[in-house]
């Protein structure tokens, strides 16, 4: 039977410190996640109930609410990183990352391009082998 305690000590310390950090701030982390989820649900509810809006207004609200939710998600990541570095955070930190929206958008485009090109070259290599 294998020894269960053969985990690398560095990994063991990382996991234990991560769990301690999470358990110390569990109420704060869950409340921030719930706030972002409620705001996202409210935006989706408004979009679904907006039968009286013109289609261009609905489209503009849809894009602006999606950009707003991306900004909130980036703020959530910033809060989690601050908690990891033991820096103080507040709810207002959630609203401080809107300047990173277009950088995030560009990063997602580059990531999508990298994944699609990798799958293209992988499929081409597999066809070459057969």
VMD Tcl script that draws the C-alpha trace (Angstrom):
set ca {
  {0.00 0.00 0.00}
  {1.33 3.43 -0.95}
  {2.13 5.99 1.69}
  {-0.50 8.75 1.57}
  {1.83 11.28 3.18}
  {4.16 11.38 0.17}
  {2.92 14.85 -0.87}
  {5.71 17.27 -1.61}
  {6.17 19.52 1.47}
  {6.00 22.66 -0.69}
  {2.67 21.59 -2.14}
  {1.42 20.59 1.31}
  {2.35 24.02 2.71}
  {0.73 25.76 -0.26}
  {-2.52 23.83 0.16}
  {-2.66 24.36 3.91}
  {-1.94 28.10 3.65}
  {-4.51 28.44 0.85}
  {-7.13 26.67 2.92}
  {-6.36 28.84 5.95}
  {-6.61 32.00 3.84}
  {-9.90 30.85 2.33}
  {-11.43 29.75 5.63}
  {-10.43 33.01 7.35}
  {-12.16 35.08 4.64}
  {-14.97 32.72 3.63}
  {-17.85 35.07 4.47}
  {-16.23 37.97 2.61}
  {-15.41 35.87 -0.47}
  {-18.88 34.33 -0.68}
  {-20.57 37.71 -0.21}
  {-18.52 39.25 -3.02}
  {-19.36 36.33 -5.32}
  {-23.04 36.64 -4.43}
  {-23.01 40.38 -5.10}
  {-21.55 39.87 -8.59}
  {-24.01 37.04 -9.26}
  {-27.01 39.12 -8.15}
  {-25.92 42.06 -10.31}
  {-25.49 39.72 -13.29}
  {-28.90 38.17 -12.68}
  {-30.48 41.61 -12.42}
  {-28.94 42.67 -15.75}
  {-30.19 39.48 -17.41}
  {-33.65 39.99 -15.94}
  {-33.81 43.54 -17.31}
  {-32.72 42.33 -20.75}
  {-35.34 39.57 -20.78}
  {-38.15 41.85 -19.57}
  {-37.39 44.74 -21.92}
  {-40.03 44.10 -24.57}
  {-40.82 47.81 -24.82}
  {-37.24 48.76 -25.73}
  {-36.19 49.17 -29.32}
  {-33.82 46.53 -30.60}
  {-30.86 48.95 -30.74}
  {-31.48 50.01 -27.14}
  {-31.64 46.39 -26.07}
  {-28.39 45.67 -27.91}
  {-26.62 48.65 -26.35}
  {-27.84 47.69 -22.87}
  {-26.75 44.10 -23.47}
  {-23.19 45.09 -24.45}
  {-22.87 47.65 -21.68}
  {-24.11 45.20 -19.05}
  {-21.70 42.54 -20.31}
  {-18.81 45.02 -20.14}
  {-19.94 46.00 -16.64}
  {-19.97 42.35 -15.54}
  {-16.51 41.81 -17.02}
  {-15.29 44.81 -15.02}
  {-16.86 43.38 -11.86}
  {-15.25 40.00 -12.52}
  {-11.86 41.66 -12.93}
  {-12.46 43.51 -9.66}
  {-13.32 40.20 -8.02}
  {-10.04 38.76 -9.22}
  {-8.24 41.82 -7.87}
  {-9.86 41.29 -4.46}
  {-8.82 37.64 -4.43}
  {-5.25 38.60 -5.34}
  {-5.19 41.25 -2.60}
  {-6.43 38.68 -0.09}
  {-3.67 36.35 -1.22}
  {-1.07 39.06 -0.63}
  {-2.63 40.00 2.75}
  {-3.47 43.50 1.53}
  {-6.62 45.20 2.83}
  {-9.65 45.16 0.52}
  {-13.11 46.67 0.59}
  {-16.22 46.33 -1.51}
  {-15.13 49.42 -3.45}
  {-12.15 47.43 -4.76}
  {-14.71 45.50 -6.79}
  {-15.29 48.62 -8.92}
  {-11.64 49.56 -9.56}
  {-10.75 47.33 -12.52}
  {-12.87 48.76 -15.32}
  {-9.76 50.15 -17.00}
  {-8.64 46.55 -17.67}
  {-11.71 45.52 -19.68}
  {-10.19 46.01 -23.12}
  {-6.88 44.45 -22.08}
  {-8.87 41.43 -20.90}
  {-10.77 41.38 -24.19}
  {-7.52 41.48 -26.17}
  {-6.05 38.73 -24.00}
  {-9.07 36.52 -24.61}
  {-8.75 37.06 -28.37}
  {-5.07 36.10 -28.26}
  {-5.84 33.06 -26.11}
  {-8.59 31.95 -28.50}
  {-6.24 32.40 -31.44}
  {-3.54 30.34 -29.71}
  {-5.96 27.51 -28.88}
  {-7.47 27.43 -32.35}
  {-4.08 27.49 -34.07}
  {-2.83 24.73 -31.79}
  {-5.84 22.56 -32.59}
  {-5.39 23.29 -36.31}
  {-1.74 22.23 -36.27}
  {-2.52 19.21 -34.12}
  {-5.26 18.06 -36.51}
  {-2.93 18.65 -39.47}
  {-0.21 16.57 -37.80}
  {-2.65 13.76 -37.08}
  {-3.83 13.75 -40.71}
  {-0.22 13.66 -41.86}
  {0.46 10.57 -39.74}
  {-2.42 8.58 -41.22}
}
mol new
graphics top color blue
foreach p $ca { graphics top sphere $p radius 0.5 }
foreach p [lrange $ca 0 end-1] q [lrange $ca 1 end] { graphics top cylinder $p $q radius 0.2 }
display resetview
